[in-house]
Amino acid sequence: MGESILKDKSYKFAIRIVELSQFLINDEKEFVLSRQVLKSGTSVGALIREAEFGQSKKDFTLKMNIALKEANKTDYWLSILHDTGYINQNLFSSLQNDCKELIAMLVSTVKTSKSE
């Protein structure tokens, strides 16, 4: 149950990140940071999907741990975008809340999978 919630939330987050990247490119004419946040923000869900069919419990844990790192990296890029004025406070808060929620869920998943 928890994994399907994580999968769903990470997918919805990736969609929001794609939309953010499109906004940054089309409206703000920002190409470097938009690519960085796009790569890290969409890879979270991709890694969670990949972990689903891991070859072993160790492989599953490794993929989830990498997804956690990518989520943390996305949080960094979102902060940079906010602090440089590319995204406003409302958008930043909304995206960061989603990102922090994913991070918390991934931390829990990694801890649980390591203890099993």
Jmol script that loads the backbone (N, CA, C; Angstrom):
load data "model"
ATOM      1  N   MET A   1       0.826  -1.197   0.000  1.00  0.00           N
ATOM      2  CA  MET A   1       0.000   0.000   0.000  1.00  0.00           C
ATOM      3  C   MET A   1       0.867   1.255   0.000  1.00  0.00           C
ATOM      4  N   GLY A   2       1.871   1.302   0.899  1.00  0.00           N
ATOM      5  CA  GLY A   2       2.734   2.470   0.988  1.00  0.00           C
ATOM      6  C   GLY A   2       3.490   2.739  -0.294  1.00  0.00           C
ATOM      7  N   GLU A   3       3.933   1.682  -0.943  1.00  0.00           N
ATOM      8  CA  GLU A   3       4.695   1.848  -2.180  1.00  0.00           C
ATOM      9  C   GLU A   3       3.827   2.408  -3.300  1.00  0.00           C
ATOM     10  N   SER A   4       2.555   2.020  -3.372  1.00  0.00           N
ATOM     11  CA  SER A   4       1.709   2.550  -4.435  1.00  0.00           C
ATOM     12  C   SER A   4       1.411   4.033  -4.188  1.00  0.00           C
ATOM     13  N   ILE A   5       1.299   4.443  -2.933  1.00  0.00           N
ATOM     14  CA  ILE A   5       1.117   5.856  -2.611  1.00  0.00           C
ATOM     15  C   ILE A   5       2.363   6.626  -3.020  1.00  0.00           C
ATOM     16  N   LEU A   6       3.514   6.078  -2.701  1.00  0.00           N
ATOM     17  CA  LEU A   6       4.789   6.702  -3.065  1.00  0.00           C
ATOM     18  C   LEU A   6       4.921   6.795  -4.582  1.00  0.00           C
ATOM     19  N   LYS A   7       4.558   5.737  -5.264  1.00  0.00           N
ATOM     20  CA  LYS A   7       4.608   5.714  -6.732  1.00  0.00           C
ATOM     21  C   LYS A   7       3.682   6.783  -7.319  1.00  0.00           C
ATOM     22  N   ASP A   8       2.480   6.884  -6.794  1.00  0.00           N
ATOM     23  CA  ASP A   8       1.504   7.857  -7.276  1.00  0.00           C
ATOM     24  C   ASP A   8       1.968   9.294  -6.998  1.00  0.00           C
ATOM     25  N   LYS A   9       2.429   9.549  -5.795  1.00  0.00           N
ATOM     26  CA  LYS A   9       2.881  10.898  -5.438  1.00  0.00           C
ATOM     27  C   LYS A   9       4.109  11.308  -6.251  1.00  0.00           C
ATOM     28  N   SER A  10       5.013  10.385  -6.467  1.00  0.00           N
ATOM     29  CA  SER A  10       6.213  10.719  -7.239  1.00  0.00           C
ATOM     30  C   SER A  10       5.872  10.983  -8.702  1.00  0.00           C
ATOM     31  N   TYR A  11       4.877  10.279  -9.231  1.00  0.00           N
ATOM     32  CA  TYR A  11       4.436  10.508 -10.607  1.00  0.00           C
ATOM     33  C   TYR A  11       3.797  11.895 -10.746  1.00  0.00           C
ATOM     34  N   LYS A  12       2.915  12.221  -9.818  1.00  0.00           N
ATOM     35  CA  LYS A  12       2.265  13.544  -9.843  1.00  0.00           C
ATOM     36  C   LYS A  12       3.296  14.657  -9.657  1.00  0.00           C
ATOM     37  N   PHE A  13       4.286  14.410  -8.807  1.00  0.00           N
ATOM     38  CA  PHE A  13       5.350  15.388  -8.600  1.00  0.00           C
ATOM     39  C   PHE A  13       6.148  15.578  -9.892  1.00  0.00           C
ATOM     40  N   ALA A  14       6.429  14.494 -10.592  1.00  0.00           N
ATOM     41  CA  ALA A  14       7.166  14.583 -11.856  1.00  0.00           C
ATOM     42  C   ALA A  14       6.402  15.415 -12.878  1.00  0.00           C
ATOM     43  N   ILE A  15       5.095  15.253 -12.929  1.00  0.00           N
ATOM     44  CA  ILE A  15       4.268  16.053 -13.844  1.00  0.00           C
ATOM     45  C   ILE A  15       4.398  17.538 -13.499  1.00  0.00           C
ATOM     46  N   ARG A  16       4.348  17.848 -12.218  1.00  0.00           N
ATOM     47  CA  ARG A  16       4.495  19.250 -11.786  1.00  0.00           C
ATOM     48  C   ARG A  16       5.876  19.797 -12.141  1.00  0.00           C
ATOM     49  N   ILE A  17       6.885  18.959 -12.037  1.00  0.00           N
ATOM     50  CA  ILE A  17       8.248  19.380 -12.367  1.00  0.00           C
ATOM     51  C   ILE A  17       8.374  19.634 -13.868  1.00  0.00           C
ATOM     52  N   VAL A  18       7.753  18.794 -14.683  1.00  0.00           N
ATOM     53  CA  VAL A  18       7.762  19.014 -16.136  1.00  0.00           C
ATOM     54  C   VAL A  18       7.089  20.351 -16.448  1.00  0.00           C
ATOM     55  N   GLU A  19       5.951  20.601 -15.816  1.00  0.00           N
ATOM     56  CA  GLU A  19       5.256  21.870 -16.026  1.00  0.00           C
ATOM     57  C   GLU A  19       6.102  23.060 -15.565  1.00  0.00           C
ATOM     58  N   LEU A  20       6.813  22.905 -14.443  1.00  0.00           N
ATOM     59  CA  LEU A  20       7.723  23.950 -13.962  1.00  0.00           C
ATOM     60  C   LEU A  20       8.818  24.204 -14.983  1.00  0.00           C
ATOM     61  N   SER A  21       9.391  23.146 -15.504  1.00  0.00           N
ATOM     62  CA  SER A  21      10.459  23.285 -16.497  1.00  0.00           C
ATOM     63  C   SER A  21       9.953  24.002 -17.747  1.00  0.00           C
ATOM     64  N   GLN A  22       8.758  23.647 -18.197  1.00  0.00           N
ATOM     65  CA  GLN A  22       8.174  24.321 -19.366  1.00  0.00           C
ATOM     66  C   GLN A  22       7.967  25.808 -19.092  1.00  0.00           C
ATOM     67  N   PHE A  23       7.483  26.142 -17.898  1.00  0.00           N
ATOM     68  CA  PHE A  23       7.310  27.541 -17.502  1.00  0.00           C
ATOM     69  C   PHE A  23       8.654  28.269 -17.507  1.00  0.00           C
ATOM     70  N   LEU A  24       9.668  27.650 -16.918  1.00  0.00           N
ATOM     71  CA  LEU A  24      10.983  28.296 -16.837  1.00  0.00           C
ATOM     72  C   LEU A  24      11.569  28.554 -18.223  1.00  0.00           C
ATOM     73  N   ILE A  25      11.408  27.605 -19.114  1.00  0.00           N
ATOM     74  CA  ILE A  25      11.944  27.756 -20.469  1.00  0.00           C
ATOM     75  C   ILE A  25      11.126  28.761 -21.272  1.00  0.00           C
ATOM     76  N   ASN A  26       9.813  28.609 -21.283  1.00  0.00           N
ATOM     77  CA  ASN A  26       8.955  29.445 -22.124  1.00  0.00           C
ATOM     78  C   ASN A  26       8.774  30.867 -21.600  1.00  0.00           C
ATOM     79  N   ASP A  27       8.554  31.015 -20.297  1.00  0.00           N
ATOM     80  CA  ASP A  27       8.233  32.324 -19.741  1.00  0.00           C
ATOM     81  C   ASP A  27       9.455  33.061 -19.185  1.00  0.00           C
ATOM     82  N   GLU A  28      10.336  32.333 -18.555  1.00  0.00           N
ATOM     83  CA  GLU A  28      11.489  32.960 -17.899  1.00  0.00           C
ATOM     84  C   GLU A  28      12.759  32.911 -18.751  1.00  0.00           C
ATOM     85  N   LYS A  29      12.721  32.139 -19.825  1.00  0.00           N
ATOM     86  CA  LYS A  29      13.896  31.954 -20.698  1.00  0.00           C
ATOM     87  C   LYS A  29      15.108  31.465 -19.896  1.00  0.00           C
ATOM     88  N   GLU A  30      14.833  30.557 -18.976  1.00  0.00           N
ATOM     89  CA  GLU A  30      15.875  29.983 -18.124  1.00  0.00           C
ATOM     90  C   GLU A  30      16.075  28.542 -18.577  1.00  0.00           C
ATOM     91  N   PHE A  31      17.301  28.206 -19.002  1.00  0.00           N
ATOM     92  CA  PHE A  31      17.542  26.908 -19.630  1.00  0.00           C
ATOM     93  C   PHE A  31      18.415  25.956 -18.818  1.00  0.00           C
ATOM     94  N   VAL A  32      19.286  26.468 -17.987  1.00  0.00           N
ATOM     95  CA  VAL A  32      20.220  25.611 -17.255  1.00  0.00           C
ATOM     96  C   VAL A  32      19.570  25.018 -16.005  1.00  0.00           C
ATOM     97  N   LEU A  33      19.059  25.871 -15.141  1.00  0.00           N
ATOM     98  CA  LEU A  33      18.421  25.381 -13.915  1.00  0.00           C
ATOM     99  C   LEU A  33      17.173  24.563 -14.222  1.00  0.00           C
ATOM    100  N   SER A  34      16.458  24.947 -15.267  1.00  0.00           N
ATOM    101  CA  SER A  34      15.256  24.195 -15.634  1.00  0.00           C
ATOM    102  C   SER A  34      15.604  22.756 -16.007  1.00  0.00           C
ATOM    103  N   ARG A  35      16.722  22.579 -16.672  1.00  0.00           N
ATOM    104  CA  ARG A  35      17.155  21.226 -17.048  1.00  0.00           C
ATOM    105  C   ARG A  35      17.574  20.430 -15.806  1.00  0.00           C
ATOM    106  N   GLN A  36      18.247  21.094 -14.877  1.00  0.00           N
ATOM    107  CA  GLN A  36      18.699  20.416 -13.653  1.00  0.00           C
ATOM    108  C   GLN A  36      17.508  19.918 -12.827  1.00  0.00           C
ATOM    109  N   VAL A  37      16.533  20.813 -12.597  1.00  0.00           N
ATOM    110  CA  VAL A  37      15.374  20.424 -11.785  1.00  0.00           C
ATOM    111  C   VAL A  37      14.527  19.387 -12.526  1.00  0.00           C
ATOM    112  N   LEU A  38      14.481  19.470 -13.839  1.00  0.00           N
ATOM    113  CA  LEU A  38      13.748  18.478 -14.631  1.00  0.00           C
ATOM    114  C   LEU A  38      14.374  17.093 -14.486  1.00  0.00           C
ATOM    115  N   LYS A  39      15.684  17.031 -14.589  1.00  0.00           N
ATOM    116  CA  LYS A  39      16.369  15.738 -14.485  1.00  0.00           C
ATOM    117  C   LYS A  39      16.187  15.104 -13.114  1.00  0.00           C
ATOM    118  N   SER A  40      16.456  15.863 -12.065  1.00  0.00           N
ATOM    119  CA  SER A  40      16.371  15.281 -10.724  1.00  0.00           C
ATOM    120  C   SER A  40      14.922  15.035 -10.307  1.00  0.00           C
ATOM    121  N   GLY A  41      14.030  15.967 -10.633  1.00  0.00           N
ATOM    122  CA  GLY A  41      12.641  15.847 -10.208  1.00  0.00           C
ATOM    123  C   GLY A  41      11.878  14.715 -10.860  1.00  0.00           C
ATOM    124  N   THR A  42      12.211  14.413 -12.106  1.00  0.00           N
ATOM    125  CA  THR A  42      11.523  13.308 -12.787  1.00  0.00           C
ATOM    126  C   THR A  42      12.192  11.963 -12.514  1.00  0.00           C
ATOM    127  N   SER A  43      13.453  11.991 -12.136  1.00  0.00           N
ATOM    128  CA  SER A  43      14.136  10.721 -11.886  1.00  0.00           C
ATOM    129  C   SER A  43      13.680  10.061 -10.588  1.00  0.00           C
ATOM    130  N   VAL A  44      13.110  10.842  -9.670  1.00  0.00           N
ATOM    131  CA  VAL A  44      12.622  10.263  -8.407  1.00  0.00           C
ATOM    132  C   VAL A  44      11.612   9.154  -8.705  1.00  0.00           C
ATOM    133  N   GLY A  45      10.590   9.493  -9.449  1.00  0.00           N
ATOM    134  CA  GLY A  45       9.558   8.505  -9.779  1.00  0.00           C
ATOM    135  C   GLY A  45      10.073   7.365 -10.643  1.00  0.00           C
ATOM    136  N   ALA A  46      10.981   7.695 -11.555  1.00  0.00           N
ATOM    137  CA  ALA A  46      11.548   6.650 -12.418  1.00  0.00           C
ATOM    138  C   ALA A  46      12.321   5.626 -11.590  1.00  0.00           C
ATOM    139  N   LEU A  47      13.058   6.093 -10.607  1.00  0.00           N
ATOM    140  CA  LEU A  47      13.817   5.178  -9.744  1.00  0.00           C
ATOM    141  C   LEU A  47      12.901   4.351  -8.851  1.00  0.00           C
ATOM    142  N   ILE A  48      11.823   4.962  -8.401  1.00  0.00           N
ATOM    143  CA  ILE A  48      10.848   4.211  -7.601  1.00  0.00           C
ATOM    144  C   ILE A  48      10.227   3.112  -8.453  1.00  0.00           C
ATOM    145  N   ARG A  49       9.900   3.430  -9.693  1.00  0.00           N
ATOM    146  CA  ARG A  49       9.368   2.417 -10.611  1.00  0.00           C
ATOM    147  C   ARG A  49      10.395   1.318 -10.867  1.00  0.00           C
ATOM    148  N   GLU A  50      11.645   1.723 -11.039  1.00  0.00           N
ATOM    149  CA  GLU A  50      12.706   0.752 -11.280  1.00  0.00           C
ATOM    150  C   GLU A  50      12.881  -0.168 -10.079  1.00  0.00           C
ATOM    151  N   ALA A  51      12.781   0.387  -8.879  1.00  0.00           N
ATOM    152  CA  ALA A  51      12.938  -0.398  -7.654  1.00  0.00           C
ATOM    153  C   ALA A  51      11.858  -1.465  -7.519  1.00  0.00           C
ATOM    154  N   GLU A  52      10.702  -1.157  -8.068  1.00  0.00           N
ATOM    155  CA  GLU A  52       9.570  -2.080  -8.016  1.00  0.00           C
ATOM    156  C   GLU A  52       9.951  -3.472  -8.531  1.00  0.00           C
ATOM    157  N   PHE A  53      10.798  -3.504  -9.539  1.00  0.00           N
ATOM    158  CA  PHE A  53      11.205  -4.770 -10.135  1.00  0.00           C
ATOM    159  C   PHE A  53      12.686  -5.053  -9.893  1.00  0.00           C
ATOM    160  N   GLY A  54      13.154  -4.608  -8.729  1.00  0.00           N
ATOM    161  CA  GLY A  54      14.543  -4.861  -8.364  1.00  0.00           C
ATOM    162  C   GLY A  54      14.839  -6.351  -8.339  1.00  0.00           C
ATOM    163  N   GLN A  55      16.082  -6.669  -8.615  1.00  0.00           N
ATOM    164  CA  GLN A  55      16.486  -8.074  -8.675  1.00  0.00           C
ATOM    165  C   GLN A  55      16.559  -8.711  -7.297  1.00  0.00           C
ATOM    166  N   SER A  56      16.681  -7.875  -6.272  1.00  0.00           N
ATOM    167  CA  SER A  56      16.793  -8.379  -4.902  1.00  0.00           C
ATOM    168  C   SER A  56      16.347  -7.276  -3.951  1.00  0.00           C
ATOM    169  N   LYS A  57      16.256  -7.619  -2.680  1.00  0.00           N
ATOM    170  CA  LYS A  57      15.921  -6.624  -1.657  1.00  0.00           C
ATOM    171  C   LYS A  57      17.006  -5.554  -1.607  1.00  0.00           C
ATOM    172  N   LYS A  58      18.249  -5.967  -1.774  1.00  0.00           N
ATOM    173  CA  LYS A  58      19.371  -5.020  -1.775  1.00  0.00           C
ATOM    174  C   LYS A  58      19.254  -4.046  -2.957  1.00  0.00           C
ATOM    175  N   ASP A  59      18.882  -4.557  -4.117  1.00  0.00           N
ATOM    176  CA  ASP A  59      18.695  -3.729  -5.304  1.00  0.00           C
ATOM    177  C   ASP A  59      17.550  -2.735  -5.088  1.00  0.00           C
ATOM    178  N   PHE A  60      16.458  -3.217  -4.495  1.00  0.00           N
ATOM    179  CA  PHE A  60      15.324  -2.359  -4.174  1.00  0.00           C
ATOM    180  C   PHE A  60      15.766  -1.206  -3.270  1.00  0.00           C
ATOM    181  N   THR A  61      16.489  -1.540  -2.219  1.00  0.00           N
ATOM    182  CA  THR A  61      16.948  -0.535  -1.267  1.00  0.00           C
ATOM    183  C   THR A  61      17.885   0.459  -1.937  1.00  0.00           C
ATOM    184  N   LEU A  62      18.759  -0.026  -2.772  1.00  0.00           N
ATOM    185  CA  LEU A  62      19.694   0.845  -3.488  1.00  0.00           C
ATOM    186  C   LEU A  62      18.951   1.840  -4.368  1.00  0.00           C
ATOM    187  N   LYS A  63      17.974   1.373  -5.134  1.00  0.00           N
ATOM    188  CA  LYS A  63      17.211   2.252  -6.025  1.00  0.00           C
ATOM    189  C   LYS A  63      16.415   3.288  -5.224  1.00  0.00           C
ATOM    190  N   MET A  64      15.832   2.860  -4.115  1.00  0.00           N
ATOM    191  CA  MET A  64      15.082   3.794  -3.275  1.00  0.00           C
ATOM    192  C   MET A  64      16.018   4.833  -2.652  1.00  0.00           C
ATOM    193  N   ASN A  65      17.206   4.411  -2.299  1.00  0.00           N
ATOM    194  CA  ASN A  65      18.184   5.334  -1.737  1.00  0.00           C
ATOM    195  C   ASN A  65      18.626   6.369  -2.778  1.00  0.00           C
ATOM    196  N   ILE A  66      18.786   5.938  -4.009  1.00  0.00           N
ATOM    197  CA  ILE A  66      19.142   6.873  -5.086  1.00  0.00           C
ATOM    198  C   ILE A  66      17.974   7.826  -5.342  1.00  0.00           C
ATOM    199  N   ALA A  67      16.742   7.313  -5.291  1.00  0.00           N
ATOM    200  CA  ALA A  67      15.562   8.179  -5.445  1.00  0.00           C
ATOM    201  C   ALA A  67      15.544   9.237  -4.344  1.00  0.00           C
ATOM    202  N   LEU A  68      15.913   8.854  -3.140  1.00  0.00           N
ATOM    203  CA  LEU A  68      15.994   9.794  -2.020  1.00  0.00           C
ATOM    204  C   LEU A  68      17.022  10.886  -2.306  1.00  0.00           C
ATOM    205  N   LYS A  69      18.164  10.500  -2.820  1.00  0.00           N
ATOM    206  CA  LYS A  69      19.202  11.480  -3.168  1.00  0.00           C
ATOM    207  C   LYS A  69      18.713  12.442  -4.247  1.00  0.00           C
ATOM    208  N   GLU A  70      18.005  11.921  -5.231  1.00  0.00           N
ATOM    209  CA  GLU A  70      17.475  12.770  -6.303  1.00  0.00           C
ATOM    210  C   GLU A  70      16.402  13.725  -5.774  1.00  0.00           C
ATOM    211  N   ALA A  71      15.581  13.260  -4.850  1.00  0.00           N
ATOM    212  CA  ALA A  71      14.574  14.131  -4.242  1.00  0.00           C
ATOM    213  C   ALA A  71      15.249  15.253  -3.459  1.00  0.00           C
ATOM    214  N   ASN A  72      16.300  14.923  -2.741  1.00  0.00           N
ATOM    215  CA  ASN A  72      17.047  15.931  -1.990  1.00  0.00           C
ATOM    216  C   ASN A  72      17.692  16.942  -2.944  1.00  0.00           C
ATOM    217  N   LYS A  73      18.225  16.450  -4.042  1.00  0.00           N
ATOM    218  CA  LYS A  73      18.807  17.335  -5.057  1.00  0.00           C
ATOM    219  C   LYS A  73      17.735  18.249  -5.656  1.00  0.00           C
ATOM    220  N   THR A  74      16.552  17.726  -5.881  1.00  0.00           N
ATOM    221  CA  THR A  74      15.445  18.532  -6.413  1.00  0.00           C
ATOM    222  C   THR A  74      15.089  19.642  -5.438  1.00  0.00           C
ATOM    223  N   ASP A  75      15.060  19.328  -4.154  1.00  0.00           N
ATOM    224  CA  ASP A  75      14.791  20.341  -3.137  1.00  0.00           C
ATOM    225  C   ASP A  75      15.824  21.469  -3.221  1.00  0.00           C
ATOM    226  N   TYR A  76      17.066  21.111  -3.449  1.00  0.00           N
ATOM    227  CA  TYR A  76      18.133  22.105  -3.618  1.00  0.00           C
ATOM    228  C   TYR A  76      17.850  23.013  -4.821  1.00  0.00           C
ATOM    229  N   TRP A  77      17.542  22.428  -5.967  1.00  0.00           N
ATOM    230  CA  TRP A  77      17.282  23.215  -7.177  1.00  0.00           C
ATOM    231  C   TRP A  77      16.064  24.113  -6.995  1.00  0.00           C
ATOM    232  N   LEU A  78      15.037  23.619  -6.315  1.00  0.00           N
ATOM    233  CA  LEU A  78      13.864  24.447  -6.054  1.00  0.00           C
ATOM    234  C   LEU A  78      14.229  25.660  -5.202  1.00  0.00           C
ATOM    235  N   SER A  79      15.082  25.455  -4.212  1.00  0.00           N
ATOM    236  CA  SER A  79      15.537  26.570  -3.372  1.00  0.00           C
ATOM    237  C   SER A  79      16.320  27.588  -4.186  1.00  0.00           C
ATOM    238  N   ILE A  80      17.181  27.112  -5.070  1.00  0.00           N
ATOM    239  CA  ILE A  80      17.951  28.022  -5.931  1.00  0.00           C
ATOM    240  C   ILE A  80      16.999  28.826  -6.823  1.00  0.00           C
ATOM    241  N   LEU A  81      16.034  28.142  -7.430  1.00  0.00           N
ATOM    242  CA  LEU A  81      15.074  28.828  -8.302  1.00  0.00           C
ATOM    243  C   LEU A  81      14.277  29.884  -7.537  1.00  0.00           C
ATOM    244  N   HIS A  82      13.913  29.583  -6.323  1.00  0.00           N
ATOM    245  CA  HIS A  82      13.176  30.548  -5.504  1.00  0.00           C
ATOM    246  C   HIS A  82      14.072  31.727  -5.110  1.00  0.00           C
ATOM    247  N   ASP A  83      15.253  31.420  -4.614  1.00  0.00           N
ATOM    248  CA  ASP A  83      16.137  32.470  -4.094  1.00  0.00           C
ATOM    249  C   ASP A  83      16.715  33.364  -5.186  1.00  0.00           C
ATOM    250  N   THR A  84      16.644  32.920  -6.429  1.00  0.00           N
ATOM    251  CA  THR A  84      17.093  33.758  -7.546  1.00  0.00           C
ATOM    252  C   THR A  84      15.922  34.449  -8.247  1.00  0.00           C
ATOM    253  N   GLY A  85      14.720  34.249  -7.741  1.00  0.00           N
ATOM    254  CA  GLY A  85      13.557  34.957  -8.257  1.00  0.00           C
ATOM    255  C   GLY A  85      12.879  34.334  -9.463  1.00  0.00           C
ATOM    256  N   TYR A  86      13.261  33.119  -9.827  1.00  0.00           N
ATOM    257  CA  TYR A  86      12.613  32.477 -10.972  1.00  0.00           C
ATOM    258  C   TYR A  86      11.228  31.924 -10.641  1.00  0.00           C
ATOM    259  N   ILE A  87      11.016  31.529  -9.378  1.00  0.00           N
ATOM    260  CA  ILE A  87       9.683  31.067  -8.976  1.00  0.00           C
ATOM    261  C   ILE A  87       9.253  31.833  -7.727  1.00  0.00           C
ATOM    262  N   ASN A  88       7.960  32.113  -7.642  1.00  0.00           N
ATOM    263  CA  ASN A  88       7.446  32.886  -6.511  1.00  0.00           C
ATOM    264  C   ASN A  88       7.278  32.011  -5.273  1.00  0.00           C
ATOM    265  N   GLN A  89       6.981  32.650  -4.164  1.00  0.00           N
ATOM    266  CA  GLN A  89       6.867  31.960  -2.874  1.00  0.00           C
ATOM    267  C   GLN A  89       5.780  30.892  -2.878  1.00  0.00           C
ATOM    268  N   ASN A  90       4.630  31.192  -3.478  1.00  0.00           N
ATOM    269  CA  ASN A  90       3.528  30.219  -3.479  1.00  0.00           C
ATOM    270  C   ASN A  90       3.893  28.947  -4.235  1.00  0.00           C
ATOM    271  N   LEU A  91       4.459  29.111  -5.423  1.00  0.00           N
ATOM    272  CA  LEU A  91       4.855  27.941  -6.210  1.00  0.00           C
ATOM    273  C   LEU A  91       5.962  27.170  -5.502  1.00  0.00           C
ATOM    274  N   PHE A  92       6.933  27.903  -4.969  1.00  0.00           N
ATOM    275  CA  PHE A  92       8.034  27.269  -4.250  1.00  0.00           C
ATOM    276  C   PHE A  92       7.519  26.461  -3.064  1.00  0.00           C
ATOM    277  N   SER A  93       6.665  27.069  -2.251  1.00  0.00           N
ATOM    278  CA  SER A  93       6.151  26.381  -1.061  1.00  0.00           C
ATOM    279  C   SER A  93       5.391  25.120  -1.429  1.00  0.00           C
ATOM    280  N   SER A  94       4.572  25.213  -2.463  1.00  0.00           N
ATOM    281  CA  SER A  94       3.784  24.067  -2.895  1.00  0.00           C
ATOM    282  C   SER A  94       4.678  22.923  -3.387  1.00  0.00           C
ATOM    283  N   LEU A  95       5.634  23.262  -4.255  1.00  0.00           N
ATOM    284  CA  LEU A  95       6.542  22.233  -4.775  1.00  0.00           C
ATOM    285  C   LEU A  95       7.448  21.679  -3.676  1.00  0.00           C
ATOM    286  N   GLN A  96       7.931  22.554  -2.810  1.00  0.00           N
ATOM    287  CA  GLN A  96       8.820  22.092  -1.751  1.00  0.00           C
ATOM    288  C   GLN A  96       8.073  21.186  -0.767  1.00  0.00           C
ATOM    289  N   ASN A  97       6.826  21.520  -0.472  1.00  0.00           N
ATOM    290  CA  ASN A  97       6.038  20.650   0.415  1.00  0.00           C
ATOM    291  C   ASN A  97       5.894  19.252  -0.182  1.00  0.00           C
ATOM    292  N   ASP A  98       5.594  19.181  -1.470  1.00  0.00           N
ATOM    293  CA  ASP A  98       5.500  17.877  -2.139  1.00  0.00           C
ATOM    294  C   ASP A  98       6.833  17.142  -2.094  1.00  0.00           C
ATOM    295  N   CYS A  99       7.899  17.873  -2.332  1.00  0.00           N
ATOM    296  CA  CYS A  99       9.235  17.272  -2.344  1.00  0.00           C
ATOM    297  C   CYS A  99       9.610  16.748  -0.956  1.00  0.00           C
ATOM    298  N   LYS A 100       9.348  17.539   0.068  1.00  0.00           N
ATOM    299  CA  LYS A 100       9.660  17.127   1.451  1.00  0.00           C
ATOM    300  C   LYS A 100       8.837  15.900   1.848  1.00  0.00           C
ATOM    301  N   GLU A 101       7.605  15.845   1.374  1.00  0.00           N
ATOM    302  CA  GLU A 101       6.763  14.683   1.655  1.00  0.00           C
ATOM    303  C   GLU A 101       7.357  13.426   1.006  1.00  0.00           C
ATOM    304  N   LEU A 102       7.809  13.561  -0.229  1.00  0.00           N
ATOM    305  CA  LEU A 102       8.469  12.431  -0.900  1.00  0.00           C
ATOM    306  C   LEU A 102       9.732  12.024  -0.160  1.00  0.00           C
ATOM    307  N   ILE A 103      10.516  13.002   0.274  1.00  0.00           N
ATOM    308  CA  ILE A 103      11.745  12.703   1.010  1.00  0.00           C
ATOM    309  C   ILE A 103      11.422  11.912   2.277  1.00  0.00           C
ATOM    310  N   ALA A 104      10.427  12.358   3.028  1.00  0.00           N
ATOM    311  CA  ALA A 104      10.051  11.659   4.261  1.00  0.00           C
ATOM    312  C   ALA A 104       9.594  10.231   3.971  1.00  0.00           C
ATOM    313  N   MET A 105       8.812  10.054   2.920  1.00  0.00           N
ATOM    314  CA  MET A 105       8.343   8.718   2.570  1.00  0.00           C
ATOM    315  C   MET A 105       9.506   7.827   2.127  1.00  0.00           C
ATOM    316  N   LEU A 106      10.436   8.406   1.385  1.00  0.00           N
ATOM    317  CA  LEU A 106      11.594   7.623   0.928  1.00  0.00           C
ATOM    318  C   LEU A 106      12.517   7.261   2.085  1.00  0.00           C
ATOM    319  N   VAL A 107      12.712   8.179   3.016  1.00  0.00           N
ATOM    320  CA  VAL A 107      13.525   7.873   4.207  1.00  0.00           C
ATOM    321  C   VAL A 107      12.909   6.686   4.940  1.00  0.00           C
ATOM    322  N   SER A 108      11.601   6.729   5.131  1.00  0.00           N
ATOM    323  CA  SER A 108      10.905   5.645   5.812  1.00  0.00           C
ATOM    324  C   SER A 108      11.039   4.327   5.051  1.00  0.00           C
ATOM    325  N   THR A 109      10.879   4.386   3.739  1.00  0.00           N
ATOM    326  CA  THR A 109      10.994   3.185   2.902  1.00  0.00           C
ATOM    327  C   THR A 109      12.388   2.591   2.976  1.00  0.00           C
ATOM    328  N   VAL A 110      13.401   3.435   2.883  1.00  0.00           N
ATOM    329  CA  VAL A 110      14.787   2.951   2.935  1.00  0.00           C
ATOM    330  C   VAL A 110      15.081   2.335   4.286  1.00  0.00           C
ATOM    331  N   LYS A 111      14.673   2.999   5.367  1.00  0.00           N
ATOM    332  CA  LYS A 111      14.905   2.463   6.709  1.00  0.00           C
ATOM    333  C   LYS A 111      14.222   1.120   6.890  1.00  0.00           C
ATOM    334  N   THR A 112      12.970   1.024   6.444  1.00  0.00           N
ATOM    335  CA  THR A 112      12.221  -0.216   6.575  1.00  0.00           C
ATOM    336  C   THR A 112      12.858  -1.333   5.761  1.00  0.00           C
ATOM    337  N   SER A 113      13.271  -1.025   4.545  1.00  0.00           N
ATOM    338  CA  SER A 113      13.829  -2.076   3.696  1.00  0.00           C
ATOM    339  C   SER A 113      15.201  -2.535   4.187  1.00  0.00           C
ATOM    340  N   LYS A 114      15.941  -1.667   4.853  1.00  0.00           N
ATOM    341  CA  LYS A 114      17.243  -2.056   5.403  1.00  0.00           C
ATOM    342  C   LYS A 114      17.086  -2.939   6.629  1.00  0.00           C
ATOM    343  N   SER A 115      15.991  -2.763   7.371  1.00  0.00           N
ATOM    344  CA  SER A 115      15.806  -3.523   8.614  1.00  0.00           C
ATOM    345  C   SER A 115      15.150  -4.886   8.393  1.00  0.00           C
ATOM    346  N   GLU A 116      14.666  -5.110   7.183  1.00  0.00           N
ATOM    347  CA  GLU A 116      13.991  -6.397   6.906  1.00  0.00           C
ATOM    348  C   GLU A 116      14.972  -7.479   6.561  1.00  0.00           C
TER     349      GLU A 116
END
end "model"
wireframe off; spacefill off
backbone 0.3
color backbone group
